[in-house]
Amino acid sequence: MKKFLNININKNYIIENRVYIFSLILFILLNISFYNLTKYYSIHKTEERIEDFLQNVKAIRNFVSNSQKNEIYSLKEQNVLDKDFFTPVLMSSTYIATRINEEYNELSRKINRPPIKIRFSSTNPRNPNNMANNEETKLLERFNKKEISVYKKIVNTEYGDALYYAIPTKITTDACMRCHSDPKNAPAGLIKLYGDKAGFYEHKGEIRAMLSTLYPMETEYKESAILFFVLLLSTSIIFLFIIIFFSKYNKILHKNNDLLKQRINLEIANNQEKDLIMLQQSKMAAMGEMIENITHQWKQPLSAMLTQSTGTLLQKDLGMSDEKAYIKTIENVVTNVNYLSTTIDFFKDFFTGERVEKIFHPKILVDRVNNIIISSIKRHSIQLKNNIDDSIKIKSYENDLIQVFLNIINNAKDALVEHNNLTTRYLIIDAIETKEYLEISIKDNAGGIKEEYISKIFNQYFTTKEKNEGTGIGLFMSKEIVEKHLHGAIEVENVNFEYNNIQCTGAKFTIKLFKK
């Protein structure tokens, strides 16, 4: 029980504070997104700066290859320089780019900036320092196979995280082949400096080296941290305003809800009072019908008792008294009194009886109703057929069901009386029992309800009778009683059926009472 209460309390807490809980979840999700976004920003910014940095390295190498080396070759052809002249300081783009990078890092150290080192790697380098390791050799193979055009990953260094970024150098061209094909074609100064093995026998169109760098991410991390802090601060302020707004809004809402609840409770009380009045009006209308029926029913037994008692007194005065006839008269009077007493008891139970749920037989209940209205339906030549099985039982409220039966039967009786051309008038009551519910149907052969009326038949104050003849409460209250008091369902439809070899058309009311 405690566990159940705790679950309910938690649910209520969540419902009451759903805006704040949702805001908190959204705040956390947004800041996780901002964190990932700023992290991506730092990596993307680092990549942009590396690309700019490496673009400068490429520019230096292109200048050496396309301008500086061509100028030296021109000077050789003019015999200003010896044909075998070679120096890496002027003619090796790799050497020059590496030396410029070293100078750059030296200057960076003087202003306390982490170095940005570049490295040229090859499987056939002239400088042993540029010999590719296993990982670099695999990357070169992938570059040559065109599987990748760039390779990058974050690595940890003595200066913190750095982005390792590698790209292939330019493809070997005719100009490159002067110094990288057969040693016989190379300048003697180059052979003298590096020998005739390393860096030769390359092939045109191949990627013979790659350029990589380790770019420190400290600056980018700081920028992304500032950006994240700004976003965090902004969202915190926004959500703080949202919480303050909803806090004030909730106070107003709770106040309005309390006022609304008071109004609703007042309306409910008024509606309940109206429903009670309407129920009483419906009951009074049913009572009026019952009193009218009782009046007709009592005339015969009262008249019989009066005739028999007067006859007995006359016989006694004339000295013709017969003991057997006297006893017979007394028995008849007792029978009629019992009948009248039963009628009064039924009327009293219906009017003042407590609303108690109990088990009863619907067939017996219909018979009791029939006993009250029998004189009225006989007077109008109506045959009431109670086809409910004797064995069927249901647990429900007797008086509520009696009122529903009386309302439906009286409406059916009025409809049948309106049809003067009917030779036989039927009221047929059936019942079907299942495991889930008991279905009781009441149908007549009065021709059915007009199509424009059938959807309104249970509406409050709706009646097809003259103003002074109908209130429009009976069927409305029957629906209210079945659905709200008996927790069942009621519906009406027009049906065609055969009874006693006669084709009939009429209205069929179906009451469905669910078992508990």
C-alpha positions as CSV (number, residue, x, y, z in Angstrom):
1,M,0.0,0.0,0.0
2,K,2.8,2.4,0.9
3,K,4.6,1.6,-2.3
4,F,1.4,2.3,-4.3
5,L,1.0,5.7,-2.4
6,N,4.6,6.6,-3.2
7,I,4.0,5.8,-6.9
8,N,0.9,8.0,-6.9
9,I,2.7,10.8,-5.1
10,N,5.6,10.6,-7.5
11,K,3.2,10.7,-10.5
12,N,1.4,13.7,-9.0
13,Y,4.7,15.5,-8.4
14,I,5.8,14.8,-12.0
15,I,2.5,16.1,-13.4
16,E,2.5,19.2,-11.2
17,N,6.1,20.1,-12.0
18,R,6.2,18.8,-15.6
19,V,7.1,22.2,-17.0
20,Y,10.2,22.5,-14.7
21,I,11.2,18.9,-15.2
22,F,10.8,19.3,-19.0
23,S,12.8,22.6,-18.8
24,L,15.6,20.9,-16.8
25,I,15.8,18.0,-19.3
26,L,15.8,20.4,-22.2
27,F,18.5,22.5,-20.5
28,I,20.7,19.5,-20.0
29,L,20.1,18.2,-23.6
30,L,20.8,21.6,-25.0
31,N,24.1,22.0,-23.1
32,I,25.2,18.5,-24.1
33,S,24.5,19.6,-27.7
34,F,26.4,22.8,-27.1
35,Y,29.3,20.9,-25.7
36,N,29.5,18.6,-28.7
37,L,29.0,21.5,-31.0
38,T,31.8,23.5,-29.5
39,K,34.0,20.4,-29.5
40,Y,33.3,20.0,-33.2
41,Y,33.9,23.7,-33.6
42,S,37.4,23.4,-32.0
43,I,38.3,20.5,-34.3
44,H,36.9,22.2,-37.4
45,K,38.7,25.5,-36.6
46,T,42.0,23.5,-36.1
47,E,41.5,21.9,-39.5
48,E,40.9,25.2,-41.1
49,R,44.1,26.6,-39.6
50,I,46.1,23.5,-40.5
51,E,44.9,23.8,-44.1
52,D,46.0,27.5,-44.2
53,F,49.3,26.6,-42.6
54,L,49.9,23.7,-45.0
55,Q,48.8,25.9,-47.9
56,N,51.7,28.2,-47.0
57,V,54.1,25.3,-47.0
58,K,52.8,24.2,-50.5
59,A,53.2,27.8,-51.7
60,I,56.9,27.8,-50.6
61,R,57.5,24.4,-52.3
62,N,55.7,25.5,-55.5
63,F,57.8,28.7,-55.5
64,V,61.0,26.7,-55.1
65,S,60.0,24.1,-57.8
66,N,58.4,26.4,-60.3
67,S,60.4,29.6,-59.9
68,Q,63.6,29.3,-58.0
69,K,64.8,26.0,-59.5
70,N,63.9,27.2,-63.0
71,E,66.0,30.4,-62.4
72,I,69.0,28.2,-61.4
73,Y,68.5,26.0,-64.4
74,S,68.5,29.1,-66.5
75,L,71.7,30.3,-64.9
76,K,73.3,26.9,-65.6
77,E,72.4,27.2,-69.3
78,Q,73.9,30.7,-69.4
79,N,77.1,29.1,-67.8
80,V,76.7,31.5,-64.9
81,L,76.5,28.4,-62.7
82,D,78.2,25.1,-63.2
83,K,76.0,22.4,-64.8
84,D,76.6,20.1,-61.9
85,F,75.8,22.7,-59.3
86,F,73.4,21.6,-56.6
87,T,72.6,22.9,-53.1
88,P,69.5,21.9,-51.1
89,V,69.4,25.4,-49.6
90,L,68.3,26.7,-53.0
91,M,67.0,23.7,-54.9
92,S,65.3,21.3,-52.5
93,S,61.7,22.4,-51.7
94,T,61.5,19.8,-48.9
95,Y,64.7,21.1,-47.3
96,I,63.7,24.7,-47.6
97,A,60.2,24.2,-46.2
98,T,61.6,22.2,-43.3
99,R,64.2,24.9,-42.5
100,I,61.5,27.6,-42.6
101,N,59.3,25.6,-40.3
102,E,62.2,25.2,-37.8
103,E,62.8,29.0,-37.9
104,Y,59.1,29.6,-37.4
105,N,59.0,27.3,-34.3
106,E,62.1,29.0,-32.9
107,L,60.3,32.3,-33.1
108,S,57.2,30.7,-31.6
109,R,59.1,29.5,-28.6
110,K,60.4,33.0,-27.9
111,I,56.8,34.2,-27.5
112,N,55.8,31.1,-25.5
113,R,53.7,29.5,-28.2
114,P,53.8,25.7,-28.8
115,P,55.6,24.6,-31.9
116,I,53.8,23.5,-35.1
117,K,56.0,20.9,-36.6
118,I,55.8,19.6,-40.2
119,R,57.3,16.4,-41.4
120,F,57.9,15.0,-44.9
121,S,57.8,11.2,-45.1
122,S,58.8,9.0,-47.9
123,T,59.7,5.3,-48.5
124,N,62.6,6.5,-50.6
125,P,63.9,9.7,-49.1
126,R,67.3,11.3,-49.6
127,N,67.4,12.5,-46.0
128,P,67.3,9.5,-43.7
129,N,65.3,11.6,-41.2
130,N,62.4,11.6,-43.7
131,M,62.2,7.8,-43.8
132,A,58.5,6.8,-43.4
133,N,57.7,4.6,-40.4
134,N,55.2,1.7,-40.7
135,E,52.1,3.9,-40.1
136,E,53.3,6.5,-42.6
137,T,54.1,3.7,-45.2
138,K,50.6,2.4,-44.9
139,L,49.2,5.9,-45.3
140,L,51.3,6.4,-48.5
141,E,49.9,3.2,-49.9
142,R,46.4,4.4,-49.2
143,F,47.1,7.8,-50.8
144,N,48.5,6.1,-53.9
145,K,45.5,3.8,-54.1
146,K,43.3,6.9,-53.8
147,E,41.4,5.4,-50.8
148,I,41.9,8.6,-48.8
149,S,42.9,12.2,-49.6
150,V,43.5,13.3,-46.1
151,Y,44.1,11.6,-42.7
152,K,43.5,13.1,-39.3
153,K,43.3,12.1,-35.7
154,I,43.7,13.7,-32.2
155,V,46.8,12.7,-30.3
156,N,48.2,13.7,-26.9
157,T,51.5,15.5,-26.8
158,E,53.6,17.3,-24.2
159,Y,51.7,20.4,-25.0
160,G,48.3,18.8,-24.7
161,D,46.0,17.6,-27.4
162,A,47.1,18.1,-31.0
163,L,45.6,17.3,-34.3
164,Y,47.7,15.0,-36.5
165,Y,46.9,16.0,-40.1
166,A,48.5,14.2,-43.1
167,I,48.1,14.9,-46.9
168,P,50.0,13.6,-49.9
169,T,52.6,15.9,-51.6
170,K,52.2,16.7,-55.2
171,I,52.3,13.9,-57.8
172,T,55.8,13.3,-59.4
173,T,56.1,15.4,-62.7
174,D,58.7,15.7,-65.5
175,A,60.4,18.5,-63.6
176,C,60.7,16.2,-60.6
177,M,62.1,13.4,-62.7
178,R,65.3,15.5,-63.4
179,C,66.5,14.7,-59.9
180,H,64.5,11.6,-59.0
181,S,64.8,9.2,-62.0
182,D,68.1,7.9,-63.2
183,P,71.2,9.1,-61.2
184,K,73.0,9.7,-64.6
185,N,70.5,12.6,-65.3
186,A,71.0,14.2,-61.8
187,P,73.4,17.0,-61.1
188,A,76.8,15.8,-59.9
189,G,76.5,18.1,-56.8
190,L,73.4,16.2,-55.8
191,I,75.1,12.8,-56.2
192,K,78.1,14.1,-54.3
193,L,75.8,15.3,-51.4
194,Y,73.3,12.3,-51.2
195,G,74.9,9.5,-53.2
196,D,73.3,7.7,-56.2
197,K,70.9,5.4,-54.3
198,A,68.4,7.4,-52.2
199,G,65.6,9.3,-53.8
200,F,66.1,7.9,-57.3
201,Y,64.2,5.6,-59.6
202,E,60.9,7.2,-58.9
203,H,58.0,7.0,-61.4
204,K,56.0,9.8,-63.0
205,G,52.5,10.1,-61.7
206,E,53.2,8.5,-58.3
207,I,52.9,10.1,-54.8
208,R,56.4,9.7,-53.5
209,A,55.9,11.5,-50.1
210,M,53.4,12.9,-47.7
211,L,53.3,16.0,-45.6
212,S,52.0,15.8,-42.0
213,T,51.8,18.1,-39.0
214,L,51.0,18.1,-35.3
215,Y,48.9,21.2,-34.7
216,P,48.4,22.1,-31.0
217,M,44.7,22.6,-30.1
218,E,45.2,24.7,-27.0
219,T,44.0,27.9,-28.6
220,E,41.0,26.3,-30.3
221,Y,40.1,24.6,-27.0
222,K,40.1,27.9,-25.2
223,E,38.0,29.5,-27.9
224,S,35.5,26.7,-27.8
225,A,35.5,26.8,-24.0
226,I,34.6,30.6,-24.2
227,L,31.9,29.8,-26.7
228,F,30.5,27.0,-24.6
229,F,30.5,29.3,-21.5
230,V,28.6,32.0,-23.5
231,L,26.1,29.5,-24.7
232,L,25.7,28.0,-21.2
233,L,25.3,31.4,-19.7
234,S,22.8,32.4,-22.3
235,T,20.7,29.3,-21.9
236,S,20.9,29.6,-18.1
237,I,19.5,33.1,-18.3
238,I,16.8,32.1,-20.8
239,F,15.7,29.1,-18.7
240,L,15.8,31.2,-15.5
241,F,13.4,33.6,-17.1
242,I,11.2,30.7,-18.3
243,I,11.2,29.2,-14.7
244,I,10.3,32.6,-13.2
245,F,7.6,33.2,-15.8
246,F,6.1,29.7,-15.3
247,S,6.4,30.1,-11.5
248,K,4.3,33.2,-11.7
249,Y,2.0,31.7,-14.3
250,N,1.5,28.6,-12.2
251,K,0.5,30.7,-9.2
252,I,-2.1,32.5,-11.3
253,L,-3.1,29.2,-12.9
254,H,-3.5,27.6,-9.5
255,K,-5.6,30.5,-8.3
256,N,-7.8,30.4,-11.4
257,N,-8.0,26.6,-11.1
258,D,-9.2,26.9,-7.5
259,L,-11.8,29.4,-8.6
260,L,-12.8,27.2,-11.5
261,K,-13.0,24.1,-9.1
262,Q,-15.3,26.1,-6.9
263,R,-17.5,27.1,-9.8
264,I,-17.4,23.5,-11.1
265,N,-18.4,22.1,-7.7
266,L,-21.2,24.7,-7.5
267,E,-22.4,23.7,-11.0
268,I,-22.1,20.0,-10.1
269,A,-24.1,20.6,-7.0
270,N,-26.7,22.6,-9.0
271,N,-26.8,19.9,-11.7
272,Q,-27.1,17.2,-9.1
273,E,-30.0,19.1,-7.6
274,K,-31.6,19.5,-11.1
275,D,-31.0,15.8,-11.8
276,L,-32.6,14.9,-8.5
277,I,-35.6,17.2,-9.3
278,M,-35.9,15.7,-12.8
279,L,-35.6,12.2,-11.4
280,Q,-38.3,13.0,-8.9
281,Q,-40.4,14.6,-11.7
282,S,-39.9,11.4,-13.8
283,K,-40.9,9.3,-10.8
284,M,-43.9,11.4,-10.1
285,A,-44.9,11.0,-13.8
286,A,-44.5,7.3,-13.4
287,M,-46.5,7.4,-10.2
288,G,-49.3,9.3,-12.0
289,E,-49.4,6.5,-14.6
290,M,-49.3,3.9,-11.8
291,I,-52.1,5.6,-9.8
292,E,-54.2,5.8,-12.9
293,N,-53.6,2.0,-13.5
294,I,-54.3,1.2,-9.8
295,T,-57.5,3.2,-10.0
296,H,-58.7,1.1,-12.9
297,Q,-57.5,-2.1,-11.3
298,W,-59.1,-1.5,-7.9
299,K,-62.6,-0.8,-9.4
300,Q,-63.2,-4.5,-10.1
301,P,-62.1,-6.0,-6.8
302,L,-63.8,-3.2,-4.8
303,S,-67.0,-3.6,-6.8
304,A,-66.8,-7.4,-6.2
305,M,-66.3,-7.0,-2.5
306,L,-69.1,-4.5,-2.3
307,T,-71.5,-6.7,-4.2
308,Q,-70.6,-9.9,-2.3
309,S,-70.8,-8.2,1.2
310,T,-74.1,-6.5,0.3
311,G,-75.5,-9.8,-1.0
312,T,-74.5,-11.6,2.2
313,L,-76.1,-9.0,4.5
314,L,-79.3,-9.1,2.4
315,Q,-79.4,-12.9,2.7
316,K,-79.0,-12.6,6.5
317,D,-81.8,-10.1,6.7
318,L,-84.1,-12.3,4.7
319,G,-83.1,-15.3,6.8
320,M,-81.5,-17.0,3.8
321,S,-78.0,-17.1,5.2
322,D,-75.9,-20.0,4.1
323,E,-72.7,-20.8,6.0
324,K,-70.9,-22.1,2.9
325,A,-71.8,-19.1,0.9
326,Y,-70.8,-16.8,3.8
327,I,-67.4,-18.5,4.0
328,K,-67.0,-18.3,0.2
329,T,-67.7,-14.5,0.4
330,I,-65.2,-14.0,3.2
331,E,-62.6,-15.9,1.2
332,N,-63.2,-13.8,-1.9
333,V,-63.0,-10.6,0.2
334,V,-59.7,-11.8,1.7
335,T,-58.3,-12.6,-1.8
336,N,-59.3,-9.2,-3.1
337,V,-57.8,-7.4,0.0
338,N,-54.6,-9.3,-0.4
339,Y,-54.5,-8.3,-4.1
340,L,-55.1,-4.6,-3.1
341,S,-52.5,-4.9,-0.3
342,T,-49.9,-6.3,-2.8
343,T,-50.6,-3.4,-5.2
344,I,-50.2,-0.9,-2.3
345,D,-46.9,-2.5,-1.2
346,F,-45.5,-2.4,-4.7
347,F,-46.5,1.3,-5.0
348,K,-45.0,2.0,-1.6
349,D,-41.7,0.2,-2.3
350,F,-41.4,2.1,-5.6
351,F,-42.0,5.5,-4.1
352,T,-40.2,5.2,-0.7
353,G,-38.0,2.1,-1.0
354,E,-34.3,2.4,-0.3
355,R,-31.9,2.2,-3.3
356,V,-30.2,-1.1,-2.4
357,E,-28.4,-3.3,-4.9
358,K,-29.6,-6.8,-4.7
359,I,-30.0,-10.0,-6.8
360,F,-33.4,-10.5,-8.4
361,H,-35.1,-12.2,-11.3
362,P,-35.9,-9.8,-14.2
363,K,-38.9,-11.9,-15.3
364,I,-40.5,-11.5,-11.8
365,L,-39.8,-7.8,-11.9
366,V,-41.5,-7.5,-15.3
367,D,-44.5,-9.5,-14.0
368,R,-44.8,-7.1,-11.0
369,V,-44.8,-4.1,-13.4
370,N,-47.4,-5.9,-15.6
371,N,-49.6,-6.4,-12.6
372,I,-49.7,-2.7,-12.0
373,I,-50.4,-1.7,-15.6
374,I,-52.5,-4.8,-16.7
375,S,-55.8,-3.0,-16.6
376,S,-54.5,-0.1,-18.7
377,I,-53.0,-2.4,-21.4
378,K,-56.0,-4.7,-21.4
379,R,-58.3,-1.7,-21.9
380,H,-56.4,-0.8,-25.0
381,S,-56.2,-4.4,-26.3
382,I,-52.5,-4.6,-25.8
383,Q,-50.9,-8.1,-25.3
384,L,-47.7,-8.0,-23.1
385,K,-45.5,-11.0,-23.7
386,N,-42.8,-11.6,-21.0
387,N,-40.3,-14.0,-22.7
388,I,-37.6,-13.6,-20.1
389,D,-36.3,-17.0,-18.9
390,D,-37.1,-17.8,-15.2
391,S,-33.5,-18.8,-14.4
392,I,-32.0,-15.4,-15.3
393,K,-30.8,-13.4,-12.4
394,I,-29.0,-10.1,-12.1
395,K,-27.5,-8.0,-9.3
396,S,-28.8,-4.4,-9.7
397,Y,-31.2,-1.8,-8.4
398,E,-34.8,-3.0,-8.6
399,N,-36.6,0.4,-8.3
400,D,-34.3,2.1,-10.9
401,L,-35.1,-0.7,-13.4
402,I,-38.8,-0.6,-12.6
403,Q,-38.8,3.1,-13.4
404,V,-37.0,2.4,-16.7
405,F,-39.5,-0.4,-17.6
406,L,-42.5,1.8,-16.7
407,N,-41.2,4.7,-18.8
408,I,-40.5,2.5,-21.9
409,I,-43.7,0.5,-21.6
410,N,-45.9,3.6,-21.1
411,N,-44.3,5.2,-24.2
412,A,-44.8,2.1,-26.2
413,K,-48.4,1.9,-25.0
414,D,-49.1,5.5,-26.1
415,A,-47.6,4.7,-29.5
416,L,-49.7,1.6,-29.9
417,V,-52.9,3.5,-28.8
418,E,-52.3,6.1,-31.5
419,H,-52.5,3.4,-34.2
420,N,-56.2,2.8,-34.4
421,N,-55.8,0.6,-37.5
422,L,-53.9,-2.2,-35.6
423,T,-55.9,-5.4,-35.2
424,T,-53.5,-6.7,-32.6
425,R,-51.1,-4.7,-30.4
426,Y,-48.0,-6.3,-29.0
427,L,-45.5,-5.5,-26.3
428,I,-42.7,-8.1,-26.4
429,I,-40.0,-8.4,-23.7
430,D,-37.0,-10.6,-24.3
431,A,-33.6,-11.2,-22.6
432,I,-30.2,-12.5,-23.7
433,E,-27.7,-13.4,-21.1
434,T,-23.9,-13.6,-21.7
435,K,-20.9,-13.9,-19.3
436,E,-20.4,-10.1,-19.5
437,Y,-23.9,-8.6,-19.6
438,L,-27.7,-9.1,-19.6
439,E,-29.5,-7.6,-22.5
440,I,-33.2,-6.9,-22.1
441,S,-35.2,-5.7,-25.1
442,I,-38.7,-4.2,-25.2
443,K,-40.3,-3.9,-28.7
444,D,-43.7,-3.1,-30.0
445,N,-45.6,-3.1,-33.3
446,A,-46.6,0.5,-33.4
447,G,-44.8,1.2,-36.7
448,G,-41.6,2.6,-35.3
449,I,-40.2,6.0,-34.6
450,K,-39.9,8.6,-37.4
451,E,-36.3,8.9,-38.7
452,E,-36.1,12.6,-37.9
453,Y,-37.0,11.8,-34.2
454,I,-35.0,8.6,-33.5
455,S,-31.7,10.4,-32.9
456,K,-33.4,12.9,-30.4
457,I,-35.6,10.4,-28.6
458,F,-33.4,10.4,-25.4
459,N,-32.9,14.2,-25.4
460,Q,-34.1,16.2,-22.5
461,Y,-37.6,17.7,-22.9
462,F,-38.0,16.1,-26.3
463,T,-41.5,14.8,-27.0
464,T,-43.6,14.0,-30.0
465,K,-46.8,14.4,-27.9
466,E,-49.0,17.5,-27.5
467,K,-47.7,20.1,-25.0
468,N,-50.1,19.1,-22.3
469,E,-49.6,15.4,-22.9
470,G,-45.9,14.9,-22.7
471,T,-42.9,16.3,-20.7
472,G,-40.0,14.8,-22.6
473,I,-38.5,13.6,-19.3
474,G,-39.3,9.9,-19.2
475,L,-36.9,8.5,-21.8
476,F,-34.2,11.1,-21.0
477,M,-34.3,9.9,-17.3
478,S,-34.4,6.3,-18.4
479,K,-31.1,6.9,-20.3
480,E,-29.7,8.7,-17.3
481,I,-30.7,5.9,-14.9
482,V,-29.3,3.1,-17.1
483,E,-26.0,4.8,-17.9
484,K,-25.2,6.7,-14.6
485,H,-27.0,4.6,-11.9
486,L,-27.0,1.1,-13.4
487,H,-23.7,1.6,-15.3
488,G,-25.2,0.1,-18.4
489,A,-26.3,1.2,-21.9
490,I,-29.6,1.9,-23.6
491,E,-30.3,2.3,-27.3
492,V,-33.3,2.4,-29.6
493,E,-33.9,1.3,-33.2
494,N,-36.7,0.5,-35.6
495,V,-37.1,-3.2,-36.4
496,N,-39.1,-5.5,-38.6
497,F,-40.1,-8.9,-37.0
498,E,-42.6,-11.7,-37.3
499,Y,-44.8,-12.6,-34.3
500,N,-47.7,-15.1,-34.4
501,N,-47.3,-15.3,-38.2
502,I,-47.9,-11.5,-38.4
503,Q,-45.3,-9.2,-40.0
504,C,-44.6,-6.4,-37.5
505,T,-42.7,-3.1,-37.5
506,G,-41.9,-1.1,-34.4
507,A,-39.4,0.4,-32.0
508,K,-37.0,-1.8,-30.1
509,F,-35.5,-0.5,-26.9
510,T,-32.4,-2.5,-25.7
511,I,-31.1,-2.2,-22.2
512,K,-27.6,-3.7,-21.6
513,L,-26.7,-4.3,-17.9
514,F,-23.1,-5.3,-17.3
515,K,-22.3,-7.9,-14.7
516,K,-20.0,-7.0,-11.9
